[in-house]
Amino acid sequence: MRINASSEPGSEKPNEDYLAIGKDMVVVLDGATARTDTGCVHGVAWYAQHLADAIVDHPDLPPEDALALAIVQTANQHRECDLEHPGTPSAAVAIVQVRGSALRYLVLGDVTIVADTSHGLEVITDNRVSETATAERAIADALPNGSPLKAEALVRMKQVELAARNVPGGFWIATSDPRVVKHALIGEFPLADVFRVALLTDGAARAVKPLQIYDWGNLMDLLTSVGPEELIRQVRAAESKDPDATRWPRNKIHDDATAVIAEFDR
């Protein structure tokens, strides 16, 4: 794989996205924003970094096994925290791994993998989180950024989301319980069929939805020709034209954004 990657925070706060590149493996994590107490002294950025680094420490395991083991190892690194707290740090996970004649993938949470194959583009993402707290999300979306009412609405939305986290009928994301891995989207492509593959957190995938700067095909071409830094720059420019988040309703004006493009020689 020939890899080009970029990750930028959306604000002055620490970047809660994290990417890690290991032997024949790329991992992208999107730490979930904490709007409530977490029961953890370390924070979401710490969690995302430690989990991603633990995943790439197991390049010989299938992605789902590497993730499950990494969740346990990361939990063991902060057992002094309340890992049963409903707001304990969490992260969405995307993994691609070259293994023999296959390109394996895993998606857990609202991150996106786009594979450009001889059969066309395959877009893998997990939008179950957006199907929770729909009423609360609509109220928050209708309010302008920066208003006290918006901040209050986002907390209410987060509370309802947390009640649906890692429970049947809700959405699934990495926390401290490895059993969530069985709910990940897992599959593989014949490696010979794959030309390139992208991994994106939702802050970078905004270029397609809601900003509509590109469709997936044009986004892949941009990543290949110019690179992930330019994609993020264009996302930031579009976001800045809508500082109240009224044209394109969103929880944050600028979100942490990570984009990786991996190309395969043929």
GUNUNU-55232 format. One record per residue: x, z, y of N, C-alpha, C in turn; residue in one letter. Coordinates in steps of 0.1 Angstrom, whole numbers, padded with zeros to 4 digits, always signed. Example, Ala and Ser with C-alpha at 12.3 -4.5 7.8 and 13.67 -1.06 7.14 Angstrom:
<recs>
+0132+0078-0057+0123+0078-0045+0132+0078-0033A
+0128+0071-0022+0137+0071-0011+0129+0079+0000S
</recs>
This chain:
<recs>
+0008+0000-0012+0000+0000+0000+0009+0000+0012M
+0005-0008+0022+0011-0008+0035+0001-0001+0044R
+0005+0010+0050-0005+0019+0057-0002+0020+0072I
-0013+0019+0080-0012+0022+0094-0023+0032+0097N
-0020+0042+0105-0030+0053+0107-0028+0059+0121A
-0039+0064+0126-0039+0071+0139-0050+0082+0139S
-0047+0093+0145-0057+0104+0146-0056+0110+0160S
-0067+0112+0167-0067+0117+0180-0078+0127+0182E
-0075+0139+0189-0086+0148+0191-0095+0143+0202P
-0107+0148+0201-0117+0144+0211-0117+0152+0224G
-0110+0163+0224-0110+0172+0235-0096+0179+0236S
-0095+0189+0244-0083+0197+0245-0082+0207+0233E
-0093+0208+0226-0092+0217+0214-0084+0211+0203K
-0079+0219+0193-0071+0213+0182-0079+0202+0175P
-0072+0192+0170-0078+0182+0162-0083+0187+0149N
-0096+0186+0146-0101+0191+0133-0102+0180+0123E
-0098+0168+0126-0095+0158+0116-0081+0160+0111D
-0078+0155+0099-0065+0156+0094-0063+0145+0083Y
-0052+0138+0084-0049+0128+0074-0036+0132+0067L
-0035+0128+0054-0023+0131+0046-0021+0119+0037A
-0008+0115+0036-0004+0104+0027+0005+0109+0017I
+0002+0106+0004+0010+0111-0007+0014+0099-0015G
+0018+0102-0027+0022+0091-0037+0010+0084-0041K
+0009+0071-0037-0002+0062-0041-0016+0068-0037D
-0016+0076-0027-0029+0083-0023-0030+0085-0008M
-0042+0083-0002-0044+0086+0012-0056+0095+0013V
-0055+0105+0021-0066+0115+0022-0069+0116+0037V
-0082+0116+0040-0087+0118+0054-0098+0129+0054V
-0096+0139+0062-0106+0150+0063-0112+0151+0077L
-0124+0154+0078-0131+0156+0090-0137+0170+0090D
-0130+0180+0096-0134+0193+0097-0148+0194+0104G
-0157+0202+0098-0170+0203+0104-0170+0213+0116A
-0175+0208+0127-0175+0216+0140-0182+0230+0137T
-0176+0241+0141-0182+0254+0140-0189+0257+0153A
-0202+0259+0153-0209+0263+0165-0214+0277+0163R
-0211+0284+0151-0215+0297+0149-0203+0305+0144T
-0205+0318+0141-0194+0325+0134-0191+0319+0121D
-0178+0321+0116-0174+0315+0104-0169+0325+0094T
-0167+0337+0098-0161+0347+0089-0147+0345+0085G
-0140+0336+0092-0126+0332+0089-0118+0333+0102C
-0106+0339+0101-0097+0340+0113-0089+0328+0115V
-0089+0318+0106-0080+0307+0107-0086+0295+0114H
-0098+0292+0112-0104+0281+0119-0105+0268+0111G
-0112+0258+0117-0115+0246+0110-0103+0237+0109V
-0095+0236+0119-0083+0228+0119-0073+0232+0108A
-0072+0246+0107-0063+0251+0097-0068+0248+0083W
-0081+0249+0081-0087+0246+0068-0085+0231+0064Y
-0088+0222+0074-0086+0208+0071-0072+0204+0067A
-0063+0210+0075-0049+0207+0072-0044+0212+0058Q
-0048+0224+0055-0043+0230+0042-0050+0223+0030H
-0063+0219+0032-0070+0213+0021-0064+0199+0018L
-0062+0191+0029-0056+0178+0027-0042+0178+0021A
-0034+0187+0026-0020+0188+0020-0021+0192+0005D
-0031+0201+0002-0032+0205-0012-0036+0193-0021A
-0045+0185-0016-0050+0173-0024-0038+0164-0027I
-0030+0161-0017-0019+0151-0020-0008+0157-0028V
-0009+0170-0031+0001+0176-0040-0002+0173-0054D
-0014+0167-0057-0018+0164-0071-0020+0149-0072H
-0010+0141-0070-0012+0126-0071-0015+0121-0085P
-0012+0128-0095-0014+0123-0109-0028+0126-0114D
-0036+0134-0106-0050+0137-0110-0060+0128-0104L
-0071+0125-0111-0081+0117-0104-0086+0124-0091P
-0091+0117-0082-0095+0123-0069-0104+0135-0070P
-0114+0134-0079-0123+0146-0080-0116+0158-0085E
-0107+0156-0094-0099+0168-0099-0089+0173-0089D
-0083+0164-0082-0074+0168-0072-0081+0176-0061A
-0093+0172-0057-0100+0179-0047-0105+0192-0052L
-0110+0193-0064-0115+0206-0069-0104+0216-0069A
-0092+0212-0074-0081+0221-0075-0076+0225-0061L
-0076+0216-0052-0072+0218-0038-0081+0228-0031A
-0094+0227-0034-0104+0237-0028-0101+0251-0033I
-0098+0252-0046-0095+0266-0051-0082+0271-0045V
-0072+0262-0044-0059+0266-0038-0060+0270-0024Q
-0068+0263-0016-0070+0266-0002-0077+0279+0000T
-0088+0281-0009-0095+0293-0008-0086+0305-0011A
-0077+0303-0020-0068+0314-0024-0058+0318-0013N
-0056+0308-0003-0047+0311+0008-0054+0319+0019Q
-0067+0321+0018-0073+0330+0028-0084+0338+0022H
-0081+0344+0011-0091+0353+0005-0094+0365+0013R
-0086+0368+0023-0089+0379+0032-0101+0376+0041E
-0104+0364+0042-0116+0360+0050-0129+0361+0042C
-0140+0360+0048-0153+0361+0041-0157+0347+0037D
-0153+0343+0025-0155+0329+0021-0169+0327+0016L
-0177+0337+0016-0192+0336+0013-0200+0335+0025E
-0194+0336+0037-0201+0335+0050-0207+0321+0051H
-0220+0320+0055-0227+0307+0056-0220+0297+0065P
-0211+0302+0074-0205+0292+0083-0190+0290+0079G
-0186+0295+0067-0171+0294+0064-0166+0279+0066T
-0154+0278+0071-0149+0264+0074-0151+0254+0063P
-0154+0242+0067-0157+0231+0058-0152+0218+0063S
-0152+0208+0054-0147+0195+0058-0152+0184+0049A
-0155+0173+0055-0158+0161+0048-0145+0154+0043A
-0146+0148+0032-0134+0143+0025-0135+0128+0021V
-0124+0121+0024-0123+0107+0019-0109+0106+0012A
-0109+0100+0000-0097+0099-0008-0097+0085-0014I
-0086+0078-0012-0083+0066-0020-0070+0068-0028V
-0070+0062-0040-0058+0064-0049-0056+0052-0057Q
-0044+0047-0057-0040+0036-0066-0036+0043-0079V
-0042+0038-0090-0039+0043-0103-0040+0032-0113R
-0028+0027-0118-0028+0016-0127-0033+0004-0121G
-0043-0002-0127-0049-0014-0122-0062-0012-0114S
-0064+0001-0109-0076+0004-0102-0073+0011-0089A
-0082+0009-0079-0082+0017-0067-0094+0026-0068L
-0091+0039-0070-0101+0049-0071-0105+0054-0057R
-0117+0059-0055-0122+0064-0042-0131+0076-0045Y
-0131+0085-0034-0140+0096-0034-0145+0098-0020L
-0158+0101-0018-0163+0104-0005-0172+0116-0006V
-0170+0126+0002-0178+0138+0002-0181+0142+0016L
-0193+0140+0021-0196+0143+0035-0196+0130+0043G
-0198+0131+0056-0200+0120+0065-0186+0114+0070D
-0178+0109+0060-0167+0101+0063-0170+0087+0056V
-0162+0077+0060-0165+0064+0055-0152+0057+0049T
-0154+0050+0038-0144+0042+0032-0150+0027+0032I
-0142+0018+0037-0146+0004+0037-0135-0004+0029V
-0140-0010+0018-0131-0018+0010-0134-0033+0012A
-0124-0041+0015-0125-0055+0017-0120-0061+0003D
-0130-0066-0004-0127-0071-0018-0130-0086-0019T
-0126-0092-0030-0129-0106-0033-0144-0108-0034S
-0152-0098-0035-0166-0099-0036-0173-0095-0023H
-0165-0093-0013-0171-0089+0000-0168-0075+0004G
-0173-0071+0015-0171-0057+0020-0180-0047+0013L
-0174-0036+0009-0181-0025+0003-0179-0013+0012E
-0190-0007+0017-0190+0004+0027-0195+0016+0019V
-0187+0027+0018-0191+0039+0011-0191+0050+0021I
-0202+0056+0023-0203+0068+0032-0215+0077+0027T
-0214+0089+0031-0224+0099+0027-0231+0105+0039D
-0243+0100+0041-0251+0104+0053-0261+0115+0051N
-0259+0122+0040-0270+0133+0037-0270+0143+0048R
-0259+0146+0055-0260+0156+0065-0270+0151+0077V
-0270+0139+0079-0279+0134+0090-0293+0134+0086S
-0296+0136+0074-0310+0137+0069-0315+0152+0069E
-0306+0161+0074-0310+0175+0075-0312+0178+0090T
-0320+0188+0093-0322+0193+0107-0326+0181+0116A
-0335+0172+0111-0339+0160+0118-0347+0164+0131T
-0355+0173+0131-0363+0177+0143-0354+0183+0153A
-0345+0192+0149-0336+0199+0158-0326+0189+0164E
-0322+0179+0155-0312+0169+0160-0319+0160+0171R
-0332+0157+0169-0339+0148+0179-0340+0155+0192A
-0343+0169+0192-0343+0176+0204-0330+0176+0211I
-0319+0179+0204-0306+0179+0210-0302+0165+0215A
-0306+0155+0208-0302+0141+0212-0309+0137+0226D
-0321+0143+0228-0328+0140+0240-0323+0147+0252A
-0314+0156+0251-0309+0164+0262-0296+0158+0267L
-0293+0159+0280-0280+0153+0285-0268+0162+0282P
-0257+0156+0280-0245+0164+0277-0242+0173+0288N
-0237+0185+0285-0232+0195+0294-0243+0204+0299G
-0255+0202+0296-0266+0211+0300-0267+0223+0291S
-0270+0235+0297-0272+0247+0288-0282+0244+0277P
-0293+0237+0280-0303+0235+0270-0297+0227+0258L
-0288+0217+0261-0282+0209+0251-0273+0218+0242K
-0266+0227+0248-0257+0236+0240-0265+0245+0231A
-0276+0250+0236-0285+0259+0228-0292+0251+0217E
-0295+0238+0219-0302+0230+0209-0292+0227+0198A
-0279+0225+0202-0269+0222+0192-0266+0234+0182L
-0267+0246+0188-0266+0257+0179-0277+0259+0170V
-0289+0256+0175-0301+0257+0166-0300+0246+0155R
-0295+0234+0159-0294+0223+0149-0283+0227+0138M
-0272+0233+0143-0262+0238+0133-0267+0248+0124K
-0275+0257+0129-0280+0268+0120-0289+0262+0109Q
-0297+0252+0112-0305+0246+0102-0297+0238+0092V
-0287+0231+0098-0277+0223+0089-0271+0233+0079E
-0266+0244+0084-0259+0253+0075-0268+0258+0064L
-0281+0260+0067-0290+0264+0056-0291+0253+0045A
-0288+0241+0049-0289+0230+0039-0276+0226+0033A
-0265+0233+0037-0252+0229+0032-0250+0234+0018R
-0246+0225+0009-0242+0228-0004-0253+0234-0012N
-0266+0230-0010-0277+0234-0018-0285+0222-0022V
-0292+0222-0033-0300+0211-0038-0310+0206-0027P
-0310+0193-0025-0319+0187-0015-0312+0187-0001G
-0300+0193+0000-0293+0193+0013-0282+0183+0013G
-0270+0187+0019-0259+0178+0019-0247+0186+0013F
-0236+0179+0009-0225+0185+0002-0212+0183+0009W
-0204+0193+0010-0191+0192+0018-0182+0202+0012I
-0169+0200+0014-0159+0209+0009-0159+0222+0016A
-0160+0233+0009-0158+0247+0015-0148+0255+0006T
-0154+0265-0001-0145+0273-0010-0149+0272-0024S
-0159+0264-0027-0165+0263-0041-0162+0249-0047D
-0153+0248-0057-0150+0235-0062-0161+0228-0069P
-0172+0234-0072-0183+0228-0078-0190+0217-0070R
-0187+0217-0057-0193+0207-0048-0188+0193-0052V
-0177+0192-0059-0171+0179-0062-0180+0171-0070V
-0188+0177-0078-0197+0169-0087-0208+0162-0079K
-0209+0165-0066-0219+0158-0058-0212+0147-0049H
-0199+0145-0051-0192+0135-0043-0196+0121-0048A
-0194+0111-0039-0195+0097-0043-0182+0092-0048L
-0181+0088-0061-0169+0085-0068-0170+0072-0075I
-0159+0064-0074-0159+0051-0081-0145+0045-0080G
-0145+0032-0084-0132+0025-0084-0135+0010-0083E
-0125+0003-0078-0125-0011-0077-0113-0016-0085F
-0114-0028-0092-0102-0034-0097-0092-0037-0086P
-0080-0032-0087-0070-0033-0077-0067-0048-0073L
-0068-0056-0083-0066-0071-0080-0076-0077-0071A
-0088-0070-0070-0099-0075-0061-0098-0070-0047D
-0089-0061-0044-0089-0054-0031-0078-0060-0022V
-0082-0064-0010-0073-0069+0000-0068-0058+0009F
-0078-0050+0013-0075-0039+0023-0086-0029+0022R
-0082-0016+0026-0092-0006+0026-0090+0003+0038V
-0101+0008+0044-0100+0016+0056-0107+0030+0053A
-0102+0040+0059-0108+0054+0058-0110+0058+0073L
-0122+0063+0076-0126+0066+0089-0134+0079+0090L
-0130+0088+0099-0139+0099+0102-0151+0093+0111T
-0161+0101+0113-0173+0096+0120-0169+0093+0135D
-0159+0100+0140-0155+0098+0154-0149+0084+0156G
-0143+0078+0145-0138+0064+0146-0149+0054+0142A
-0157+0058+0132-0168+0049+0127-0179+0047+0138A
-0178+0055+0148-0188+0053+0160-0187+0039+0165R
-0175+0032+0163-0174+0019+0168-0185+0010+0163A
-0190+0013+0151-0201+0005+0145-0214+0011+0148V
-0215+0024+0146-0228+0031+0149-0225+0044+0155K
-0229+0048+0167-0240+0041+0174-0235+0031+0185P
-0221+0030+0187-0216+0023+0199-0218+0008+0197L
-0218+0003+0185-0220-0012+0182-0210-0021+0189Q
-0198-0016+0190-0187-0024+0195-0184-0035+0184I
-0184-0031+0172-0181-0040+0161-0190-0039+0149Y
-0191-0049+0141-0196-0047+0127-0185-0044+0118D
-0187-0041+0106-0177-0036+0097-0166-0047+0095W
-0170-0059+0094-0160-0070+0092-0151-0071+0103G
-0156-0071+0116-0148-0072+0128-0139-0060+0130N
-0145-0048+0126-0137-0036+0127-0124-0037+0118L
-0126-0042+0105-0115-0043+0096-0105-0053+0102M
-0109-0064+0108-0100-0073+0113-0092-0067+0125D
-0098-0059+0133-0091-0052+0144-0081-0043+0138L
-0085-0035+0128-0075-0025+0123-0063-0033+0117L
-0065-0044+0111-0054-0052+0105-0045-0058+0116T
-0052-0064+0126-0044-0072+0136-0038-0064+0147S
-0045-0054+0151-0040-0046+0163-0037-0031+0159V
-0045-0025+0150-0042-0012+0145-0052-0002+0149G
-0051+0010+0142-0061+0021+0145-0060+0026+0159P
-0049+0027+0165-0048+0032+0179-0057+0025+0188E
-0057+0011+0187-0065+0003+0196-0080+0005+0193E
-0084+0007+0180-0098+0010+0177-0102+0023+0184L
-0094+0033+0183-0098+0046+0189-0098+0045+0205I
-0089+0037+0210-0089+0035+0225-0102+0028+0229R
-0106+0018+0222-0119+0012+0225-0131+0021+0224Q
-0131+0029+0213-0142+0039+0212-0142+0048+0224V
-0130+0053+0228-0130+0062+0239-0135+0056+0252R
-0131+0043+0254-0136+0036+0266-0151+0034+0266A
-0157+0031+0255-0171+0030+0254-0178+0043+0256A
-0173+0054+0250-0179+0067+0252-0179+0071+0267E
-0168+0068+0274-0166+0072+0288-0176+0065+0297S
-0182+0054+0292-0192+0047+0300-0206+0054+0299K
-0207+0064+0290-0219+0071+0287-0217+0086+0287D
-0213+0091+0299-0208+0105+0299-0219+0115+0297P
-0231+0111+0298-0242+0121+0295-0248+0120+0281D
-0242+0110+0274-0247+0108+0260-0262+0105+0259A
-0267+0097+0269-0281+0093+0269-0283+0079+0264T
-0273+0070+0267-0274+0057+0261-0272+0057+0246R
-0262+0064+0242-0259+0066+0228-0259+0081+0224W
-0271+0086+0221-0272+0101+0218-0261+0105+0208P
-0254+0116+0211-0244+0121+0202-0241+0135+0205R
-0236+0143+0196-0234+0157+0198-0222+0160+0207N
-0212+0151+0207-0200+0153+0216-0198+0139+0223K
-0193+0140+0235-0190+0128+0242-0179+0121+0235I
-0168+0128+0232-0157+0123+0224-0155+0132+0212H
-0155+0126+0200-0153+0133+0188-0138+0131+0183D
-0133+0140+0176-0120+0138+0169-0122+0125+0161D
-0112+0116+0162-0113+0103+0155-0100+0100+0147A
-0102+0096+0135-0091+0092+0126-0094+0079+0119T
-0085+0070+0119-0087+0057+0112-0074+0053+0105A
-0076+0049+0093-0064+0045+0084-0068+0031+0078V
-0058+0022+0079-0060+0009+0072-0048+0007+0062I
-0052+0005+0050-0042+0002+0039-0043-0012+0034A
-0033-0020+0034-0033-0034+0030-0025-0035+0017E
-0029-0045+0009-0023-0047-0004-0017-0061-0005F
-0004-0061-0009+0003-0074-0010-0003-0082-0021D
-0005-0095-0019-0010-0104-0030+0000-0115-0032R
</recs>
